[in-house]
Amino acid sequence: MLKSLKIFLHQGKQFIPDVRTAKAPGVFRGRPVISTEKVDEKAFADVCPTGAIGTAPVSIDLGKCLFCGECERCFPHKVHFTDDTHMATNVRERLIIREGEDKPIELDKSAIRPEIRKVFSGSLKLRQVSAGGDGSCEAELNATGNVQFDLGRYGIEFAASPRHADGVLVTGPISANMAKALELTYEACPEPRIVVLDGTDAISGGMFAGSPDLDRSFLDTHDVDLYIPGNPAHPLTVINGLLDLTRE
């Protein structure tokens, strides 16, 4: 008994008591802030490998951003990546950060389907579909269930079968050979069902955008309920996004 107490006191808490206020440990690039300092906008935009940087006004699209930090390294006085993990939203436009803005990214509550909070506020089961993913987002999703983040304490879990799920959480750019599988998985989920896009690849295609090996037609026919940016998305971004979507 005394030995167990000694170990507990030495290790401390093995979980995050409140994910709502928790900060990402270690090195983390979260929501960027773009200053109003004048720079060569073309040169600034050209450093981004995915075309996430826009001009006039200068902006960064987190749905395309790889969070590689190259823009910050080349133009440290123009952009700074904060440690803010709260970046998920249900409106694609809200993922675009413009110069001079420094405000949190939030969901548009009026755009949340009423049945989502009515049905899923206490329990949510998702079928995760890796649609051509590289394994990074999938690894971070696995981490959401570990002892530190403990996603299950909020009644949110990943289901093995779409028949037992309330919707799909998609990772990867949606390759052509996974397009049909994704559609079948979604159709197997009982209604009401939701669609969540996790990570840059899922949101925009990321580095693979425009590739003939992708088939993103699924997104043309189904509404997206939540966009979770990141490359990969941090467990805190995932958990807080799902909580914001399903609860007041």
BELBEL-V197822 format. One record per residue. RES is the residue in one letter. PSI is psi in radians with two decimals (* if undefined). NEAR is the number of other ideal C-beta (glycine too) atoms within 12 Angstrom. D_CENTER is the distance of its C-alpha to the mean C-alpha in Angstrom with 2 decimals. Layout:
BEGIN
[[RES & PSI & NEAR & D_CENTER] [RES & PSI & NEAR & D_CENTER]]
END
This chain:
BEGIN
[[M & -0.86 & 7 & 42.12] [L & -0.63 & 8 & 42.64] [K & -0.72 & 9 & 40.91] [S & -0.74 & 10 & 37.81] [L & -0.66 & 10 & 37.78] [K & -0.74 & 10 & 38.22] [I & -0.73 & 12 & 35.22] [F & -0.78 & 13 & 33.10] [L & -0.60 & 11 & 34.31] [H & -0.76 & 11 & 33.70] [Q & -0.49 & 13 & 30.11] [G & -2.84 & 11 & 29.06] [K & 2.38 & 14 & 26.14] [Q & 0.21 & 14 & 23.91] [F & 2.83 & 18 & 21.10] [I & 1.98 & 28 & 19.16] [P & -0.68 & 14 & 21.23] [D & 1.78 & 17 & 18.87] [V & -0.31 & 30 & 15.09] [R & -0.58 & 17 & 15.28] [T & -0.04 & 13 & 17.25] [A & 2.55 & 25 & 16.45] [K & 2.55 & 18 & 15.87] [A & 2.21 & 33 & 14.19] [P & 2.69 & 14 & 17.31] [G & -2.76 & 8 & 18.66] [V & 2.16 & 11 & 17.52] [F & 2.37 & 25 & 14.04] [R & 1.99 & 34 & 12.93] [G & -2.54 & 32 & 10.91] [R & 2.17 & 36 & 11.59] [P & 2.71 & 38 & 14.68] [V & 2.24 & 29 & 17.98] [I & 2.15 & 36 & 20.42] [S & 2.99 & 23 & 24.08] [T & 0.14 & 16 & 26.82] [E & 2.40 & 18 & 28.83] [K & 2.31 & 16 & 30.34] [V & 3.00 & 25 & 29.51] [D & 1.77 & 16 & 30.24] [E & -0.64 & 23 & 27.39] [K & -0.76 & 14 & 27.97] [A & -0.66 & 17 & 28.00] [F & -0.79 & 33 & 24.80] [A & -0.57 & 29 & 23.04] [D & -0.32 & 19 & 24.66] [V & -0.25 & 27 & 23.02] [C & 2.16 & 36 & 19.59] [P & -0.25 & 22 & 19.50] [T & 0.12 & 32 & 17.20] [G & 0.52 & 24 & 18.79] [A & -0.31 & 39 & 15.91] [I & 2.20 & 40 & 18.66] [G & 2.92 & 27 & 20.81] [T & 2.83 & 23 & 24.26] [A & 1.16 & 12 & 26.59] [P & 2.88 & 21 & 24.80] [V & 2.36 & 34 & 22.60] [S & 2.81 & 32 & 18.88] [I & 2.17 & 45 & 15.62] [D & 1.88 & 33 & 13.14] [L & -0.26 & 45 & 9.62] [G & -0.30 & 42 & 8.97] [K & -0.33 & 37 & 11.65] [C & 2.37 & 43 & 11.56] [L & -0.07 & 36 & 11.82] [F & 0.60 & 39 & 12.08] [C & -0.39 & 25 & 15.44] [G & 0.11 & 24 & 17.30] [E & -0.66 & 24 & 20.18] [C & -0.67 & 39 & 20.47] [E & -0.65 & 26 & 20.83] [R & -0.68 & 17 & 23.36] [C & -0.54 & 20 & 25.38] [F & 1.18 & 29 & 25.24] [P & -0.42 & 16 & 24.76] [H & -0.13 & 17 & 26.40] [K & -0.66 & 31 & 24.25] [V & 2.51 & 39 & 20.68] [H & 2.25 & 25 & 19.31] [F & 2.10 & 31 & 15.88] [T & -3.10 & 24 & 15.84] [D & 0.33 & 22 & 14.59] [D & 2.01 & 31 & 12.64] [T & -0.19 & 37 & 9.41] [H & 1.54 & 35 & 9.23] [M & -0.08 & 46 & 7.20] [A & 2.57 & 46 & 5.72] [T & 2.87 & 36 & 8.65] [N & 0.06 & 33 & 10.78] [V & 2.05 & 23 & 12.67] [R & -0.68 & 25 & 11.84] [E & -0.50 & 17 & 14.49] [R & -0.13 & 29 & 12.95] [L & -0.06 & 37 & 10.54] [I & 2.01 & 31 & 13.94] [I & 2.20 & 39 & 15.33] [R & 2.70 & 26 & 19.14] [E & 2.49 & 28 & 21.83] [G & -0.11 & 17 & 23.44] [E & 2.43 & 21 & 20.54] [D & 1.29 & 18 & 19.30] [K & 2.64 & 15 & 17.70] [P & 2.65 & 20 & 14.60] [I & 2.24 & 38 & 11.94] [E & 2.90 & 23 & 12.68] [L & 2.63 & 32 & 12.75] [D & 1.79 & 20 & 15.97] [K & -0.54 & 18 & 17.76] [S & -0.32 & 10 & 20.39] [A & -0.08 & 21 & 18.10] [I & 2.20 & 28 & 16.98] [R & 2.30 & 26 & 19.33] [P & -0.60 & 13 & 21.92] [E & -0.37 & 17 & 21.96] [I & -0.89 & 31 & 18.39] [R & -0.45 & 24 & 19.44] [K & -0.70 & 14 & 22.92] [V & -0.64 & 21 & 22.20] [F & 0.13 & 32 & 18.98] [S & -0.46 & 22 & 19.33] [G & -0.40 & 15 & 21.11] [S & 2.32 & 20 & 19.75] [L & 2.18 & 37 & 16.89] [K & 2.26 & 31 & 17.03] [L & 2.48 & 44 & 14.58] [R & 2.01 & 36 & 15.65] [Q & 2.29 & 38 & 13.21] [V & 2.03 & 39 & 14.28] [S & 1.70 & 33 & 14.07] [A & 1.15 & 43 & 15.22] [G & 0.35 & 32 & 16.46] [G & 2.81 & 34 & 13.79] [D & 0.02 & 24 & 15.16] [G & -0.26 & 16 & 14.44] [S & -0.85 & 26 & 12.13] [C & -0.64 & 40 & 8.86] [E & -0.66 & 28 & 11.52] [A & -0.70 & 23 & 13.08] [E & -0.58 & 34 & 10.31] [L & -0.67 & 40 & 10.07] [N & -0.66 & 21 & 13.82] [A & -0.45 & 25 & 13.72] [T & -0.41 & 39 & 12.28] [G & 0.03 & 24 & 15.70] [N & 3.12 & 19 & 17.86] [V & -0.40 & 16 & 20.40] [Q & -0.84 & 24 & 18.52] [F & -0.66 & 34 & 15.43] [D & 1.05 & 25 & 17.18] [L & -0.58 & 34 & 14.75] [G & -0.38 & 19 & 17.89] [R & -0.30 & 21 & 19.68] [Y & 0.13 & 28 & 17.81] [G & 0.28 & 20 & 18.91] [I & 2.17 & 39 & 15.57] [E & 2.87 & 26 & 16.12] [F & 2.29 & 31 & 15.69] [A & 2.60 & 25 & 18.84] [A & -0.47 & 13 & 20.94] [S & 2.42 & 16 & 22.23] [P & -0.38 & 27 & 20.85] [R & -0.38 & 16 & 24.07] [H & 0.17 & 20 & 22.83] [A & 2.77 & 33 & 19.31] [D & 0.11 & 37 & 18.20] [G & -3.05 & 42 & 15.88] [V & 2.52 & 42 & 13.71] [L & 2.03 & 50 & 10.19] [V & 2.28 & 46 & 10.21] [T & 2.71 & 42 & 9.46] [G & 2.83 & 44 & 11.75] [P & 0.02 & 40 & 13.43] [I & 1.41 & 42 & 15.63] [S & 2.77 & 29 & 18.92] [A & -0.63 & 21 & 22.17] [N & -0.06 & 16 & 23.26] [M & -0.08 & 29 & 20.24] [A & -0.80 & 27 & 20.30] [K & -0.71 & 18 & 23.05] [A & -0.69 & 25 & 21.68] [L & -0.77 & 40 & 18.41] [E & -0.77 & 26 & 20.68] [L & -0.67 & 18 & 22.99] [T & -0.77 & 33 & 20.38] [Y & -0.80 & 34 & 19.12] [E & -0.44 & 22 & 22.78] [A & -0.27 & 22 & 23.62] [C & 2.33 & 30 & 21.43] [P & 2.64 & 19 & 23.71] [E & 2.65 & 15 & 23.29] [P & 2.57 & 22 & 21.66] [R & 2.70 & 32 & 18.47] [I & 2.84 & 37 & 14.92] [V & 2.19 & 39 & 12.45] [V & 2.29 & 46 & 8.68] [L & 2.13 & 49 & 6.94] [D & 2.00 & 49 & 4.42] [G & 2.77 & 50 & 4.86] [T & -0.74 & 42 & 7.62] [D & -0.76 & 42 & 10.21] [A & -0.67 & 49 & 9.21] [I & -0.78 & 44 & 8.74] [S & -0.21 & 35 & 11.94] [G & -0.32 & 33 & 13.50] [G & -2.31 & 42 & 12.97] [M & -0.31 & 25 & 16.25] [F & 0.07 & 30 & 17.53] [A & 2.31 & 25 & 17.43] [G & -0.07 & 15 & 20.95] [S & 2.42 & 18 & 21.99] [P & -0.19 & 11 & 24.61] [D & 0.06 & 19 & 23.17] [L & 2.65 & 28 & 20.17] [D & 1.64 & 26 & 20.57] [R & 0.40 & 34 & 17.82] [S & -0.37 & 16 & 20.31] [F & -0.65 & 32 & 18.40] [L & -0.25 & 28 & 16.27] [D & -0.37 & 12 & 19.64] [T & -0.11 & 15 & 20.92] [H & 2.36 & 24 & 18.15] [D & 2.51 & 24 & 16.31] [V & 2.26 & 34 & 12.55] [D & -0.39 & 39 & 11.98] [L & 2.30 & 46 & 8.31] [Y & 2.19 & 44 & 5.82] [I & 1.75 & 49 & 2.09] [P & 2.81 & 46 & 3.57] [G & 2.71 & 45 & 5.32] [N & 1.23 & 38 & 8.27] [P & 2.97 & 35 & 7.60] [A & 2.36 & 48 & 4.61] [H & 2.55 & 41 & 7.22] [P & -0.65 & 36 & 8.58] [L & -0.62 & 37 & 9.25] [T & -0.73 & 46 & 5.91] [V & -0.90 & 46 & 5.46] [I & -0.83 & 43 & 9.12] [N & -0.59 & 40 & 9.61] [G & -0.78 & 44 & 7.45] [L & -0.66 & 45 & 9.55] [L & -0.74 & 32 & 12.53] [D & -0.62 & 37 & 12.44] [L & -0.69 & 40 & 12.45] [T & -0.25 & 37 & 15.23] [R & 2.71 & 24 & 17.31] [E & * & 12 & 19.26]]
END
